[in-house]
């Protein structure tokens, strides 16, 4: 089977999140056959829920669709390096492969900060691939935060 990235769909979700006034982050869960099972963008402000990150919402929707708390054999595409909370959820869901775009030196939990998957308490470690669509994700994030700083 040929690799096909689904980061374009995650970026579409990120743009939609930004248009709603949310931090522009998008996530997509894909099954082993390459079919999109769930997709989401950040909704923390809209839902008044600090856990409503794109990754969490996409994982919840995929688990609901499949009727299982485990997503073994599934991949997750996300436009920004997951935070520690999302990294823990990714491990708990048993995601096979994580593909993310932009690094997050301030709040990342995979390659930065907490490095969730490096801890012995982490019960499952997905394969991790970074930098997929990083440039476009970085542009979205920088534009969003520049607009926010300009309106303060």
Secondary structure, DSSP 8 states (H G I E B T S, - for coil): ------HHHHHHHHHHHHHTTS---EEEEE-TTS-EEEEEE--HHHHT-TT--HHHHHHHHHHHHHTSS--TT-EEEEEE---HHHHHHHHHHT-SEEEEEE--TTT-SSSSTT-GGGSTT-S---EEEE-TTHHHHHHHHHHHHHHHHHT-
